[in-house]
């Protein structure tokens, strides 16, 4: 669907809340077609980001460990590398 959303499963250290929120925001932007929420769309947009982030965090907690680490470094970690 969106090649720019980074794999968060299997990161060491594990994905942070900030990384999960960033991925959720990318996903909601992509499926809604809204890059910059307006006053009319902001509440629904942010509610969707929050729900997707919660579901993502739950998913990452329940999946078994990966056998291989992700092939790319998440954008929020690239600045530190």
N, C-alpha and C positions, 0 to 999 in steps of 0.2 A: 504494500500500500504506500508507505512513505519510506523511502530509503534513508532519509535523514534521521530517523528515530534510532538512537543507539541502543544496542542490547545492554541491559542492566543486570541480567542474571549471570552470576559467576564472577562478579567483580571482587577484587581484594584490595582494600577493605570493601565490604558490601555497599551497594548503592545507598546514597544518602537521600534524605527527604527532599533536598534541593534538586538532585538529579532526577528523582521520580517525578517531582512537580514539573520540571523542565520537559521531560518526555511526554507527560500528560498534556501539557500546554501545546506541544507540537502536534500531538494526535488530535486534540480538539480543534486546533486551527485548521488542520488538514480536512477533517470531515465536515466542519461547519463552513469552510470557505471564508472565515473571518480572521484576518490578520491582526487588526487592531479593533477591539470591541468598542462600540459607541455607547453612549448613555443608554440607548434602547436595548442593546444586546449584552452589556457588561454583566449584569446579574446572572443571566442564564449561562453565559460563557464561563464565568468563574465557578458557578455551581457545578458545571460539567467537569471542569478541570479538577475540582476537589473530589468528585465522585470517581473519576478515572484514576486519580492519584491513590485514593484509598484502595480501589480494586487492584491496582498495580502492586502496591505494597503488600497486600494480602497474598497475591499470586506469588510474588518473589519469596515470601516467607514459607509458603507451602510446597514449592517445587523442590525436588532433590537437587543436590549440587551438580554442577556441570562437570563433564569429564574433561573438557577443554575450556580454557579461558576465552572470553570474547576476542575477536580478531582486531577490534578497534577500541581505542580509548575514548570514553565519553567526553564530549566537548568541555564540560566543566573541569575535567582533570587534565586536559591538554595544556592549559596554561601553566600547570605545575611541572610538566615533564620537561 
